[in-house]
Amino acid sequence: MITDQKTQNRLHADTGTELFSIRQRKEAVTRMLDILKETPEYLQVMNHIPAYAMDDDTSEWWNSEESENFMNSLLEVMESYTPDGYRFGPKSGTADLYGYWESKTGRTTLFHLLFSLESGYEWGKGLSHEKTDAFYKEIKEKFNEEGFDTDETGCISQVMYLVKGKTRLYVHPMEISGYCETPHIPQITAILKKGGRTFRLVKDTIAEEVYSFTDEEEMEYYRARYGTCIHRNILDAFNNRRAGKEDILSMMASRINVATTSHLHGIGYDSPAYRFVHEAYDRLVNNGKLKENIRKTGCCNIIMAISNTNAI
């Protein structure tokens, strides 16, 4: 049982478990209604499903646009009840098994999606100009109808992105890929599963989870999570290792670094994780708790630092 801390509404579900698969629409909808049965939202939607469809798994209503929109609206309600420290969405490594999963950053998670398409495009041969134009036109029409904007650039070759909120997907005749907010996943999947005149969906996968932080939000995350221990950790690192300043700071930054849409692969001197660690190091030097000295190795000068125990 999950109790919402703000409203005290109760959800008949547990965290960390697979609640339903969105590939089974009737099962997903009925399960969500059961989970939400003690919430005010349930009273607003309880009679939305036709009686004949409730009793018939094979009813055409379950394949209709109305049922698709209804499922998406329930997913949004479920997402709104996400407990602190969790995210609502697909289980890691899947695109359809939904639940409330533990997360360091809660609802700020984005999913890296990859939808493989069959459009007649071949490596080395490509697609004719007419078929390429028809493909992009159809994709644009289908997603515009569902509230997505399209960002188009390119003079020689066409480049298109599907945009909605923090969702941003790159469109190519062989695939649609990019970062997606949880509520948009079933909507995008449903559009592509229907196929069209110029394409059909071959496979959908979730490659990884990342965080949708801006650089400043990422810095705030590190301050909140490591602010009380970072100075002691730096002092311990310089006490226990005979390595240069940059080696130690880079190692520490790599340990706390989280993948975001801006900084996917490792760290650099401009990444928030490295800047956070370096700022803490600078404070220790300025306060006299670390003492720097320069060691000459060949043609290079390496900055070393040692703990000034008298200053602690």
Wavefront OBJ file of the C-alpha trace (Angstrom):
o trace
v 0.000 0.000 0.000
v 1.282 3.468 -0.931
v 0.015 6.531 0.973
v 0.437 9.933 -0.655
v 2.077 12.216 1.921
v 0.298 15.367 0.722
v -3.270 14.117 0.299
v -3.186 10.928 2.403
v -4.864 9.163 -0.531
v -4.018 5.470 -0.648
v -2.909 3.453 -3.659
v -3.373 -0.322 -3.695
v 0.135 -1.021 -4.944
v 3.644 -1.615 -3.661
v 6.898 -0.021 -4.715
v 9.578 -2.045 -6.446
v 7.174 -4.472 -8.151
v 5.906 -4.888 -11.717
v 2.331 -3.595 -11.633
v 1.294 -4.129 -15.261
v 2.439 -4.185 -18.879
v 1.186 -1.474 -21.221
v 1.301 -4.030 -24.036
v -1.825 -5.571 -22.466
v -4.124 -2.554 -22.514
v -7.179 -4.053 -20.806
v -5.049 -5.602 -18.084
v -3.152 -2.328 -17.582
v -6.314 -0.208 -17.403
v -8.177 -2.503 -15.006
v -5.091 -2.813 -12.797
v -4.672 0.968 -12.614
v -8.346 1.428 -11.757
v -7.959 -1.079 -8.934
v -4.833 0.697 -7.675
v -6.597 4.090 -7.731
v -9.949 2.953 -6.296
v -9.533 4.967 -3.063
v -8.552 8.220 -4.790
v -10.785 11.120 -5.931
v -9.635 10.552 -9.508
v -11.229 7.103 -9.517
v -14.702 8.600 -9.061
v -14.166 10.715 -12.171
v -13.209 7.796 -14.422
v -14.853 4.704 -12.937
v -17.667 4.616 -15.515
v -15.614 5.561 -18.547
v -15.231 2.013 -19.897
v -18.315 0.651 -21.724
v -19.915 -2.268 -19.869
v -19.608 -4.557 -22.882
v -15.857 -3.909 -23.068
v -15.309 -4.682 -19.382
v -16.713 -8.169 -19.931
v -15.031 -8.859 -23.269
v -11.252 -8.989 -23.654
v -11.630 -9.166 -27.431
v -13.862 -6.095 -27.745
v -12.732 -3.676 -30.443
v -13.017 -0.880 -27.886
v -9.688 -2.006 -26.407
v -8.014 -1.302 -29.751
v -9.645 2.101 -30.160
v -8.099 5.541 -29.838
v -10.513 6.232 -26.985
v -9.107 3.369 -24.899
v -5.557 4.461 -25.732
v -6.248 8.007 -24.526
v -7.939 6.646 -21.409
v -4.912 4.500 -20.560
v -2.586 7.481 -21.050
v -4.714 9.641 -18.734
v -4.543 6.942 -16.044
v -0.770 6.743 -16.450
v -0.566 10.487 -15.790
v -2.610 10.056 -12.599
v -0.352 7.207 -11.488
v 2.710 9.364 -12.172
v 1.284 12.193 -10.056
v 1.231 9.863 -7.022
v 4.919 8.914 -7.300
v 6.402 8.702 -3.771
v 9.507 10.704 -2.917
v 12.654 8.837 -3.868
v 10.907 6.863 -6.594
v 10.014 7.209 -10.253
v 6.977 5.861 -12.067
v 7.656 4.205 -15.390
v 9.101 1.148 -17.088
v 11.352 -1.219 -15.211
v 15.009 -0.757 -16.120
v 15.805 -2.546 -19.370
v 12.175 -2.838 -20.468
v 9.786 -0.585 -22.359
v 6.487 -1.857 -20.970
v 6.659 -3.212 -17.381
v 5.454 -0.289 -15.267
v 5.858 0.262 -11.553
v 7.233 2.589 -8.883
v 10.995 2.107 -8.915
v 13.574 3.458 -6.477
v 15.487 6.408 -7.917
v 18.151 8.741 -6.544
v 16.453 11.688 -8.195
v 12.796 10.675 -8.302
v 10.825 12.068 -11.206
v 13.734 13.726 -12.990
v 14.581 10.485 -14.811
v 14.466 10.396 -18.595
v 14.616 7.233 -20.679
v 16.847 6.749 -23.712
v 14.502 5.097 -26.216
v 15.267 3.405 -29.510
v 12.468 2.547 -31.954
v 13.731 0.538 -34.945
v 11.720 1.153 -38.128
v 11.280 -0.527 -41.502
v 10.818 2.083 -44.226
v 12.716 0.618 -47.166
v 15.883 2.507 -46.214
v 19.109 0.575 -46.905
v 22.625 1.394 -45.749
v 24.659 2.645 -48.673
v 21.589 3.144 -50.830
v 19.347 5.225 -48.615
v 15.834 6.083 -49.722
v 14.598 7.962 -52.759
v 13.950 11.686 -52.363
v 10.205 11.173 -52.828
v 9.988 8.365 -50.259
v 12.123 10.311 -47.786
v 9.842 13.350 -48.030
v 6.772 11.134 -47.655
v 8.244 9.461 -44.554
v 9.027 12.717 -42.744
v 5.684 14.215 -43.744
v 3.768 11.259 -42.317
v 5.769 11.189 -39.075
v 5.205 14.925 -38.637
v 1.452 14.618 -39.225
v 1.009 11.668 -36.857
v 2.927 13.243 -33.992
v 1.563 16.775 -34.464
v -1.927 15.304 -34.077
v -0.866 13.939 -30.664
v 0.529 17.229 -29.368
v 4.195 16.856 -30.333
v 6.088 19.709 -31.957
v 8.634 19.100 -34.700
v 12.016 20.805 -34.860
v 13.360 20.653 -38.412
v 16.782 21.737 -39.650
v 19.133 20.913 -42.512
v 19.561 22.174 -46.039
v 21.219 19.240 -47.816
v 19.728 16.418 -45.732
v 16.621 16.685 -43.594
v 16.924 16.545 -39.811
v 13.819 16.283 -37.649
v 13.233 16.069 -33.899
v 9.979 15.286 -32.097
v 9.633 17.548 -29.064
v 7.232 17.590 -26.122
v 8.248 18.880 -22.701
v 11.675 17.369 -21.996
v 11.112 14.626 -24.569
v 13.298 15.088 -27.646
v 13.555 12.310 -30.250
v 15.681 12.244 -33.392
v 13.852 10.961 -36.477
v 15.515 8.854 -39.186
v 13.899 6.422 -41.665
v 15.652 3.555 -39.840
v 14.942 4.634 -36.263
v 13.499 7.166 -33.865
v 15.660 7.653 -30.785
v 16.376 10.038 -27.941
v 15.321 10.988 -24.425
v 11.749 10.679 -23.268
v 9.631 11.553 -20.239
v 7.725 8.659 -18.666
v 4.165 9.776 -19.604
v 5.115 10.036 -23.282
v 6.449 6.474 -23.676
v 3.096 4.685 -24.196
v 1.853 7.503 -26.412
v 4.875 7.300 -28.724
v 4.816 3.501 -28.700
v 1.133 3.428 -29.657
v 1.635 5.860 -32.554
v 4.486 3.829 -33.992
v 2.838 0.431 -33.403
v -0.030 1.491 -35.651
v 2.496 1.989 -38.440
v 1.682 3.971 -41.543
v 1.983 4.165 -45.290
v 5.741 4.758 -45.158
v 6.950 2.784 -42.125
v 6.313 0.020 -39.609
v 7.712 -0.502 -36.111
v 10.172 -3.394 -35.852
v 11.406 -3.128 -32.257
v 11.293 -0.820 -29.255
v 13.930 -0.796 -26.523
v 15.075 1.326 -23.596
v 18.842 1.686 -23.723
v 19.416 3.486 -20.412
v 18.073 5.879 -17.818
v 19.528 9.350 -17.430
v 18.666 12.421 -15.420
v 17.184 15.564 -16.902
v 19.251 17.969 -14.787
v 20.465 21.311 -15.982
v 24.078 21.929 -14.932
v 22.919 23.949 -11.925
v 20.377 21.286 -10.904
v 23.120 18.671 -11.133
v 25.348 20.807 -8.899
v 22.501 21.114 -6.386
v 22.091 17.328 -6.451
v 25.760 16.844 -5.511
v 25.558 19.518 -2.812
v 22.484 17.904 -1.266
v 23.851 14.361 -1.459
v 27.548 14.893 -0.676
v 27.776 18.375 0.842
v 28.231 17.115 4.409
v 30.987 14.618 3.609
v 32.893 15.861 0.556
v 35.537 17.823 2.513
v 36.377 14.884 4.773
v 36.485 12.544 1.766
v 38.938 14.841 -0.025
v 41.194 15.068 3.037
v 41.150 11.274 3.389
v 41.964 10.847 -0.301
v 45.034 13.092 -0.112
v 46.175 11.444 3.120
v 45.985 7.924 1.694
v 47.195 8.352 -1.914
v 50.460 9.562 -3.398
v 49.036 10.955 -6.627
v 48.710 14.325 -8.283
v 45.900 16.725 -7.503
v 44.120 16.276 -10.836
v 44.271 12.472 -10.664
v 42.651 12.407 -7.239
v 39.999 15.028 -8.008
v 39.094 13.298 -11.285
v 38.815 9.949 -9.514
v 36.504 11.400 -6.854
v 34.365 13.183 -9.443
v 34.007 9.958 -11.441
v 32.744 8.136 -8.359
v 29.870 10.543 -7.712
v 29.074 11.424 -11.331
v 25.561 10.652 -12.595
v 24.622 10.368 -16.260
v 22.554 13.275 -17.572
v 21.412 14.318 -21.020
v 24.209 16.913 -21.063
v 26.972 14.724 -19.610
v 26.393 11.137 -20.657
v 29.854 9.628 -20.744
v 32.251 10.277 -17.882
v 33.526 13.634 -16.713
v 35.555 16.574 -17.969
v 36.959 19.673 -16.339
v 33.712 21.517 -17.136
v 31.339 18.818 -15.858
v 29.293 19.600 -12.718
v 30.704 16.608 -10.804
v 34.289 17.756 -11.334
v 33.451 21.398 -10.563
v 31.692 20.361 -7.341
v 34.720 18.386 -6.142
v 37.167 21.100 -7.228
v 35.198 23.813 -5.405
v 35.362 21.777 -2.204
v 39.112 21.242 -2.735
v 39.653 24.989 -3.250
v 37.853 25.736 0.020
v 40.153 23.345 1.875
v 43.228 25.002 0.350
v 41.937 28.522 1.066
v 41.134 27.556 4.666
v 44.613 26.114 5.151
v 43.433 22.524 5.616
v 45.278 21.361 2.502
v 48.737 22.543 1.540
v 49.797 22.472 -2.112
v 53.311 21.916 -3.391
v 54.706 21.418 -6.877
v 56.704 18.351 -7.857
v 58.757 18.502 -11.040
v 58.665 15.283 -13.071
v 60.648 15.506 -16.292
v 59.297 18.492 -18.168
v 56.018 18.535 -16.217
v 55.017 20.217 -12.985
v 52.556 18.135 -10.942
v 50.582 19.801 -8.157
v 50.534 17.658 -5.014
v 48.587 18.377 -1.843
v 48.938 17.186 1.732
v 46.665 17.556 4.705
v 47.650 20.299 7.120
v 46.510 18.521 10.277
v 47.218 21.512 12.487
v 44.573 23.494 10.627
v 41.784 20.963 11.117
l 1 2 3 4 5 6 7 8 9 10 11 12 13 14 15 16 17 18 19 20 21 22 23 24 25 26 27 28 29 30 31 32 33 34 35 36 37 38 39 40 41 42 43 44 45 46 47 48 49 50 51 52 53 54 55 56 57 58 59 60 61 62 63 64 65 66 67 68 69 70 71 72 73 74 75 76 77 78 79 80 81 82 83 84 85 86 87 88 89 90 91 92 93 94 95 96 97 98 99 100 101 102 103 104 105 106 107 108 109 110 111 112 113 114 115 116 117 118 119 120 121 122 123 124 125 126 127 128 129 130 131 132 133 134 135 136 137 138 139 140 141 142 143 144 145 146 147 148 149 150 151 152 153 154 155 156 157 158 159 160 161 162 163 164 165 166 167 168 169 170 171 172 173 174 175 176 177 178 179 180 181 182 183 184 185 186 187 188 189 190 191 192 193 194 195 196 197 198 199 200 201 202 203 204 205 206 207 208 209 210 211 212 213 214 215 216 217 218 219 220 221 222 223 224 225 226 227 228 229 230 231 232 233 234 235 236 237 238 239 240 241 242 243 244 245 246 247 248 249 250 251 252 253 254 255 256 257 258 259 260 261 262 263 264 265 266 267 268 269 270 271 272 273 274 275 276 277 278 279 280 281 282 283 284 285 286 287 288 289 290 291 292 293 294 295 296 297 298 299 300 301 302 303 304 305 306 307 308 309 310 311 312
